[in-house]
Amino acid sequence: DAKTTQPNSMESNEEEPVHLPCNHSTISGTDYIHWYRQLPSQGPEYVIHGLTSNVNNRMASLAIAEDRKSSTLILHRATLRDAAVYYCILRDTQTGANNLFFGTGTRLTVIP
Amino acid sequence: KAGVTQTPRYLIKTRGQQVTLSCSPISGHRSVSWYQQTPGQGLQFLFEYFSETQRNKGNFPGRFSGRQFSNSRSEMNVSTLELGDSALYLCASSLAEGRPTNTIYFGEGSWLTVV
């Protein structure tokens, strides 16, 4: 599985924007970039995904570098509920599998 | 629409025993995957089932097994429990098999403690 690298932890003040980086220098042309997050005592939940273009949804935005070797998850206004571990995951079109490879993720702390 | 449901939520077992965990996927979802989460190893993929067939398997010993029924419900079994099997076991479901744009939905997990 192609690997991703994320900072172990980040902090943000409440109601400020948060940029969570992810490096994936070995990404292949057919890998989609997915982000999931895991709130305390819950299973992971889907946040957003993209292939080449930047993506927006009600939860977040995903900015993908032109060479696709890195991406950034953007939370526009962090709330206390956004405190979670955020995982950047590459999903391969080739294997036809639904298994996700979770790295260590970034633990986001939101400061009131 | 109901989410992924896992039972039981919490259980305590003794070393050497076996345990069966159950998962009901979201209605209409045919792919079910299982993951183990521990503080030391993080989230690790166990296996995936689609249409009652195991499609993929992670790097776990044969003591870990699973199955899927015709209604897509799934069970996983761990035999001869070891202390290191203490973990949160997560079930996830998805609409179809292996499309990278599929959203995968997770349950809240079953907390297993082995004493």
Chai-1 contact restraints between the chains, C-beta under 6 A:
chainA,res_idxA,chainB,res_idxB,connection_type,confidence,min_distance_angstrom,max_distance_angstrom,comment,restraint_id
A,Y32,B,P100,contact,1.0,0.0,6.0,A-B,restraint_1
A,Q42,B,E108,contact,1.0,0.0,6.0,A-B,restraint_2
A,G43,B,L90,contact,1.0,0.0,6.0,A-B,restraint_3
A,G43,B,F106,contact,1.0,0.0,6.0,A-B,restraint_4
A,G43,B,G107,contact,1.0,0.0,6.0,A-B,restraint_5
A,G43,B,E108,contact,1.0,0.0,6.0,A-B,restraint_6
A,G43,B,G109,contact,1.0,0.0,6.0,A-B,restraint_7
A,P44,B,F106,contact,1.0,0.0,6.0,A-B,restraint_8
A,Y46,B,T103,contact,1.0,0.0,6.0,A-B,restraint_9
A,R91,B,P100,contact,1.0,0.0,6.0,A-B,restraint_10
A,T93,B,P100,contact,1.0,0.0,6.0,A-B,restraint_11
A,G96,B,G98,contact,1.0,0.0,6.0,A-B,restraint_12
A,A97,B,N56,contact,1.0,0.0,6.0,A-B,restraint_13
A,A97,B,G98,contact,1.0,0.0,6.0,A-B,restraint_14
A,N98,B,S31,contact,1.0,0.0,6.0,A-B,restraint_15
A,N98,B,S33,contact,1.0,0.0,6.0,A-B,restraint_16
A,N98,B,E48,contact,1.0,0.0,6.0,A-B,restraint_17
A,N98,B,S94,contact,1.0,0.0,6.0,A-B,restraint_18
A,N98,B,G98,contact,1.0,0.0,6.0,A-B,restraint_19
A,N99,B,F45,contact,1.0,0.0,6.0,A-B,restraint_20
A,N99,B,E48,contact,1.0,0.0,6.0,A-B,restraint_21
A,N99,B,N56,contact,1.0,0.0,6.0,A-B,restraint_22
A,F102,B,G42,contact,1.0,0.0,6.0,A-B,restraint_23
A,F102,B,L43,contact,1.0,0.0,6.0,A-B,restraint_24
